[in-house]
Amino acid sequence: MTPRTTLVALPIALLLSTVTIPLVVIRLTAILAFPFPIIQSLVITGLGLAILITNSCLGRQSWKIPDF
């Protein structure tokens, strides 16, 4: 990865990987599967945002207080 891409992609990937454990696996997979830095950062950011949105939607539903 070029220094400029690393400065952009790495903080985003690290920030997103603290949200949920599968992001670490996705980040490693993206780095191994895609040799081009721009594609890497797009894949990492896209998948990270997808999981983040999914988690927030699932979290919103799971934290509802059940009606008895």
C-alpha distances in whole Angstrom, upper triangle without the diagonal:
4,6,8,6,6,10,11,9,10,14,14,14,15,18,19,19,21,23,24,23,22,19,17,18,17,13,13,15,12,9,12,13,11,8,8,5,9,10,9,9,13,14,13,15,18,18,18,21,23,23,24,27,28,29,30,33,34,34,36,38,39,40,43,46,48,51,54
4,5,5,6,9,10,10,11,14,15,15,17,19,20,21,23,25,26,26,25,22,20,22,20,17,17,18,16,13,15,17,14,11,10,7,9,12,11,11,14,16,15,17,19,21,21,22,25,26,26,28,30,31,32,34,36,36,38,40,41,41,44,48,50,53,56
4,6,5,6,9,10,10,12,14,15,16,18,20,20,22,25,26,26,25,22,21,22,21,17,18,20,18,15,18,19,17,15,13,10,12,15,13,12,16,18,16,17,20,22,21,23,26,26,26,28,31,31,32,34,36,36,38,40,40,41,44,47,50,53,56
4,5,5,7,9,10,12,13,14,16,17,19,20,22,24,26,26,26,22,21,23,21,18,19,21,18,16,19,20,17,16,13,10,10,14,13,11,14,17,16,15,19,21,20,21,24,25,25,27,29,29,30,33,34,34,36,39,39,40,42,46,48,51,55
4,5,5,6,8,10,11,12,14,16,16,17,20,22,23,23,22,19,18,20,18,14,16,17,14,13,16,17,14,13,10,7,7,10,9,7,10,13,12,12,15,17,16,18,21,22,22,24,26,27,27,30,31,32,33,36,36,37,40,43,46,49,52
4,5,5,5,8,10,10,11,14,15,15,18,20,21,21,21,17,16,18,17,13,14,16,14,12,15,17,14,13,12,8,10,12,10,8,12,14,12,13,16,17,16,18,21,21,21,24,26,26,27,30,31,31,33,35,35,36,39,42,45,48,51
4,6,6,7,9,10,11,13,15,16,17,20,21,22,22,18,18,20,19,15,17,19,17,15,19,20,18,17,15,11,12,15,13,10,14,16,14,13,17,18,17,18,21,22,21,24,26,26,26,29,31,30,32,35,35,35,38,41,44,47,50
4,6,6,7,9,11,11,13,15,17,18,20,21,21,17,17,19,17,14,16,18,15,14,18,19,17,17,14,11,10,13,11,8,11,13,11,10,14,16,14,15,18,19,18,20,23,23,24,26,28,28,29,32,33,33,36,39,42,45,48
4,6,5,6,9,10,11,12,14,16,17,18,17,13,13,16,14,10,13,15,12,11,15,16,14,14,12,9,9,11,8,5,8,10,8,8,11,13,11,13,16,16,16,19,21,21,22,25,26,26,28,30,31,31,34,38,40,43,46
4,5,5,6,8,10,10,12,15,16,16,16,13,12,14,13,10,12,14,12,11,15,16,15,15,14,11,12,13,10,8,12,12,9,10,14,14,12,14,17,17,17,20,22,21,22,25,26,26,28,31,30,31,34,37,40,43,46
4,5,5,6,8,10,11,13,15,16,17,13,13,16,15,12,15,17,15,15,18,20,19,19,18,14,15,16,13,11,13,14,11,10,14,15,12,14,17,17,15,18,21,20,20,24,25,24,26,29,29,29,32,35,38,41,44
4,6,5,6,8,10,11,13,15,15,11,12,15,13,11,14,16,14,14,18,19,17,18,17,14,14,14,12,9,11,12,8,7,11,11,9,10,13,13,12,15,17,17,17,20,22,21,23,26,26,27,30,33,35,38,42
4,5,5,6,9,10,11,12,12,8,8,11,10,7,10,12,11,11,15,16,15,16,16,13,14,14,10,8,11,10,6,7,10,10,7,10,13,12,12,15,17,16,17,20,21,21,23,26,26,26,29,33,35,38,41
4,5,5,6,9,11,11,12,9,8,12,12,9,12,14,14,13,17,18,18,19,19,16,17,17,14,12,14,14,10,10,14,13,10,13,15,14,13,17,18,17,18,21,22,21,23,26,26,26,29,32,35,38,41
4,6,6,7,10,12,13,10,11,14,14,12,15,17,16,16,20,21,21,22,21,18,18,19,16,13,15,15,11,10,13,13,9,11,14,13,11,14,16,15,15,19,20,18,21,24,23,23,26,29,32,35,38
4,5,5,7,9,10,7,9,12,11,10,13,15,14,15,18,19,19,21,21,18,18,17,15,12,13,13,9,8,11,10,6,8,11,9,8,11,13,12,13,16,17,16,18,21,21,21,24,27,30,33,36
4,5,6,6,8,5,6,9,9,8,11,13,13,14,17,18,18,20,21,18,19,18,15,14,15,14,10,11,13,11,8,11,12,10,10,14,14,13,15,18,18,17,20,22,21,22,25,28,30,34,37
4,6,7,10,8,9,12,13,12,14,17,17,17,20,22,22,24,24,22,22,22,18,17,18,17,13,14,16,14,11,13,15,12,11,14,15,13,14,18,17,16,19,21,20,20,24,26,29,32,35
4,7,9,8,10,13,13,13,16,17,17,19,21,22,23,25,25,23,23,22,19,18,18,17,14,13,15,13,9,11,12,9,7,11,12,9,10,14,14,12,15,17,17,17,20,23,25,29,32
4,6,6,8,10,11,12,14,15,16,18,20,21,22,24,25,23,23,22,19,18,18,16,13,14,15,12,9,11,12,8,8,12,11,9,11,14,13,12,16,17,16,17,21,23,25,29,31
4,5,6,7,9,10,12,13,15,16,18,19,21,23,24,23,23,22,19,18,19,17,14,15,16,13,11,14,14,11,11,15,14,12,15,17,16,15,19,20,19,20,23,26,28,31,34
4,5,5,6,9,10,11,12,14,15,16,18,21,22,21,21,19,17,17,17,14,12,14,14,10,9,12,12,9,11,14,13,11,15,17,15,16,19,20,19,21,24,27,28,32,34
4,5,5,6,8,10,10,12,14,15,16,18,19,18,18,16,13,13,14,11,8,10,11,8,6,10,10,8,9,13,12,12,15,17,16,17,20,21,21,22,25,28,30,34,36
4,5,5,6,9,10,11,12,14,15,17,19,17,18,17,14,14,15,13,10,12,14,11,10,13,14,12,13,17,16,15,18,20,20,20,23,25,24,25,28,31,33,37,39
4,5,5,6,9,10,11,12,14,16,18,18,19,17,14,15,16,13,10,13,14,11,11,15,14,12,15,18,17,16,19,21,20,21,24,25,24,26,29,32,34,37,40
4,5,5,6,9,10,10,12,15,16,15,16,14,11,12,12,9,7,10,11,8,8,12,12,10,13,15,15,15,18,20,19,20,23,25,24,26,29,32,34,37,40
4,5,5,6,9,10,11,13,14,12,14,12,9,9,11,8,6,9,11,9,9,12,13,12,14,17,17,17,20,22,22,22,25,27,26,28,31,34,36,39,42
4,5,5,6,8,10,12,14,13,15,13,10,12,14,11,9,13,14,12,12,16,16,15,17,20,20,20,23,25,24,25,28,30,29,31,34,37,38,42,44
4,5,5,6,8,11,13,13,15,12,10,12,13,10,9,13,13,11,12,16,16,15,18,20,20,20,23,25,24,25,28,29,29,31,34,37,38,42,44
4,5,5,6,9,10,10,11,9,6,9,9,7,6,10,11,9,11,14,14,14,17,19,19,20,23,24,24,26,28,30,30,31,34,38,39,42,45
4,6,6,7,9,8,11,9,6,9,11,9,8,12,14,13,13,17,18,17,19,22,22,23,25,27,27,28,31,33,32,34,37,40,42,45,48
4,6,7,10,11,14,12,9,12,14,12,12,15,16,15,16,20,20,20,22,24,24,25,28,29,29,30,33,34,34,36,39,42,43,47,49
4,7,9,11,13,10,8,12,13,10,11,15,15,14,16,19,19,19,22,24,23,25,27,29,29,30,33,34,34,36,39,42,43,46,49
4,6,8,9,7,6,10,10,9,10,13,14,14,16,18,19,19,22,24,24,25,28,29,29,31,33,35,35,37,40,43,44,48,50
4,6,9,8,7,11,12,12,13,16,17,17,18,21,22,23,24,27,27,28,31,32,33,34,36,38,38,40,43,46,48,51,54
4,6,6,6,9,10,11,12,14,15,16,18,20,21,22,24,26,27,28,30,32,33,34,36,38,38,40,42,46,48,51,54
4,5,5,6,9,10,10,12,14,15,16,18,20,21,22,24,26,27,28,30,31,32,34,36,37,38,41,44,46,49,52
4,5,5,6,9,10,11,12,14,15,16,18,20,21,22,24,26,27,28,30,31,33,35,36,37,39,43,45,48,51
4,6,5,6,8,10,10,12,14,15,16,18,19,21,22,24,25,27,28,29,31,33,34,35,38,42,43,46,49
4,5,5,6,8,10,11,12,14,15,16,18,20,21,22,24,26,27,28,30,32,32,34,36,40,42,45,48
4,6,5,6,8,10,10,12,14,15,16,18,20,21,22,24,25,26,28,30,31,32,35,38,40,43,46
4,6,5,6,8,10,10,12,14,15,16,18,20,21,22,24,25,27,29,30,31,33,37,39,42,45
4,6,5,6,8,10,10,12,14,15,16,18,20,21,22,24,26,27,28,30,32,36,37,40,43
4,6,5,6,9,10,11,12,14,15,16,18,20,21,22,24,26,26,28,30,34,36,39,42
4,6,5,6,9,10,10,12,14,15,16,18,20,20,22,24,25,26,29,32,34,37,41
4,5,5,6,9,10,11,12,14,15,17,18,20,21,23,24,26,28,32,33,36,39
4,5,5,6,8,10,10,12,14,15,16,18,20,21,22,24,26,30,31,34,37
4,5,5,6,9,10,10,12,14,15,16,18,20,21,22,25,28,30,33,36
4,5,5,6,8,10,10,12,14,15,16,18,20,21,23,27,29,32,35
4,5,5,6,9,10,11,12,14,15,17,18,20,22,26,27,30,33
4,5,5,6,8,10,10,12,14,15,16,18,20,24,25,28,31
4,5,5,6,9,10,10,12,14,15,16,19,22,24,27,30
4,5,5,6,9,10,11,13,14,15,17,21,23,26,29
4,5,5,6,8,10,11,12,14,16,20,21,24,27
4,5,5,6,8,10,10,12,14,18,19,23,26
4,6,5,6,9,10,10,13,16,18,21,25
4,5,5,7,9,10,12,15,17,20,23
4,5,5,6,9,10,14,15,18,21
4,5,5,6,9,12,14,17,20
4,6,6,7,11,13,16,19
4,6,6,9,10,13,16
4,6,8,10,13,16
4,6,9,12,15
4,6,9,12
4,6,9
4,6
4
